[in-house]
Amino acid sequence: MRVRYFFRKPSPHFHSIEELFFNIQKHLPKDIEFSNYFAKFESRGFFKRLLITILAVFKQQDVNHITGDIHFISYFLKKKRSLLTIHDIAPLKRGNILKRKIIKFFWFTLAIRRVKYITVISEFTKSEIIQHLNIKPDKIFVIPNTISSLLKYNPRQFNSECPTILQIGTKENKNIPRLIEAITNIKCKLIVVGKLNETQINLLIKNKIDYQNYYNLEYNKIIELYKLSDIVAFVSTYEGFGVPILEANATGRVIITANISPMKEIAQTSAYLVNPESVTEIYQGIKNIINDAELRNRLITNGLLNVEKYKADNIAKMYANLYQKILTNV
C-alpha cells in the first residue's frame, strides 16, 4: 500500500502537524510505503491556492492523506482514496461573519465533501464538526495525537522558592493575560514559547514578571525547555486537543490546564484542572502545586501512566487500519 501525506509549505513558525505525522510514520507497519509531499507555496491568495491544488493532483497514491491546514487540495483528488485530518474548527470562531462563512464553505464543507473519511484528534472536535458542519458521524474517525519519541522522563528537583513556569503558545486562546495576572504575586520565572505580541509584552513588564521568550525553535530545543521547567501552564480557553499536556506528562512535569473539553478528557487525573476564565483559580492552582509536594508527585505519577495511551505505536496502528479500510473501499 502506498500512502502519500500532503503537508502545507514548511514554515519555521508552524511545525506541530509535521512533527505529529513524522512521528507516526516511523511506527507504521512495514507493508505501508509512505511518502511526503509539501505544498510549493504558502496558502495565501486564490492563485497560489489553486496552484497548490492542481499540483497535488499529480502526486496521488493508493491513499491520499491531507494532514491539515490545506484542506482545499481535496477538491481535485480522488474522493474514494482520500482522507482529511481536521485538528480543530477554531477558524470558524474568528473574524467577521463574512470571513467565517467563506472559510466554513471552502475550508470545511466543500473539502469534507471531497474526501471519503475525516479524522479528528478528539471526541470534542468530532462533536463540534457534527454540530457546526452537519456531517454524518460515521464519516468521522477519532484518532488522537501522539507524542514524540524524543520525549523522555526527566526527573527534576522542584524549585518551590522560585519555580520556572513554562507556557506553550501565545495565540489569543492561550490565555496569556489571565496567566500573567495570576502569577503577578507569585515569585517565579516564566518561559513563553511562541512570539509575544506588544500587548502581552507590555503586560509582562507592567506586572514585573521575570520572563524569557523563545520562538522559531527546533523541537529538541522545546524539549529542553520542558526539562528546565517546574510547572507547565496550559490554561487555554479553546483547544482541539492539547499536546502540551502529554508532553508535560511524558517529561515528568506538573501541568495546570483548563477544566474544559478536550483538555480535561486528555489529562484525566494527570493535571491540575482550573476554570480558564478565573484568574483566582489559576493563581490558587499554581500556589497549591508549589506548596504541596504530595500533590505534585501524584500528578506526575498519573501523567506517566496517562501518556502510555498516546504512544506512537498505538496511534500508527489506528491510521494503518483506516488506510486499509480506504484501500478495500469498505
Residue, then its C-alpha position, 0 to 999 in steps of 0.5 A: m500500500r502506498v500512502r502519500y501525506f500532503f503537508r502545507k509549505p514548511s514554515p519555521h513558525f508552524h511545525s506541530i502537524e509535521e512533527l505529529f505525522f513524522n512521528i507516526q510514520k516511523h511506527l507504521p507497519k512495514d507493508i505501508e510505503f509512505s511518502n511526503y509531499f509539501a505544498k510549493f507555496e504558502s496558502r495565501g491568495f486564490f492563485k497560489r491556492l489553486l496552484i497548490t491544488i492542481l499540483a497535488v493532483f499529480k502526486q496521488q497514491d493508493v491513499n491520499h492523506i491531507t494532514g491539515d491546514i490545506h484542506f482545499i487540495s481535496y477538491f481535485l483528488k480522488k474522493k474514494r482514496s482520500l482522507l482529511t485530518i481536521h485538528d480543530i474548527a477554531p477558524l470558524k470562531r474568528g473574524n467577521i461573519l463574512k470571513r467565517k462563512i467563506i472559510k466554513f464553505f471552502w475550508f470545511t464543507l466543500a473539502i469534507r465533501r471531497v474526501k471519503y473519511i475525516t479524522v479528528i484528534s478528539e471526541f470534542t472536535k468530532s462533536e463540534i464538526i457534527q454540530h457546526l458542519n452537519i456531517k454524518p458521524d460515521k464519516i468521522f474517525v477519532i484518532p488522537n495525537t501522539i507524542s514524540s519519541l524524543l520525549k523522555y522522563n526527566p526527573r527534576q528537583f522542584n524549585s518551590e522558592c522560585p519555580t520556572i513556569l513554562q507556557i506553550g503558545t501565545k495565540e489569543n486562546k492561550n490565555i496569556p493575560r489571565l496567566i500573567e495576572a495570576i502569577t503577578n504575586i507569585k515569585c517565579k520565572l516564566i518561559v513563553v514559547g511562541k512570539l509575544n505580541e506588544t500587548q502581552i509584552n507590555l503586560l509582562i513588564k507592567n506586572k514585573i514578571d521575570y520572563q524569557n521568550y523563545y520562538n522559531l525553535e527546533y523541537n529538541k530545543i522545546i524539549e529542553l525547555y520542558k526539562l528546565s521547567d517546574i510547572v507547565a501552564f496550559v490554561s487555554t480557553y479553546e483547544g482541539f486537543g492539547v499536546p502540551i499536556l502529554e508532553a508535560n506528562a511524558t517529561g515528568r512535569v506538573i501541568i495546570t490546564a483548563n477544566i474544559s473539553p478536550m483538555k480535561e478528557i486528555a489529562q484525566t487525573s494527570a493535571y491540575l484542572v482550573n476554570p480558564e476564565s478565573v484568574t483566582e483559580i489559576y493563581q490558587g492552582i499554581k500556589n497549591i502545586i508549589n506548596d504541596a509536594e504530595l500533590r505534585n508527585r501524584l500528578i506526575t505519577n498519573g501523567l506517566l501512566n496517562v501518556e502510555k495511551y498516546k504512544a506512537d505505536n498505538i496511534a500508527k496502528m489506528y491510521a494503518n487500519l483506516y488506510q486499509k479500510i480506504l484501500t478495500n473501499v469498505 
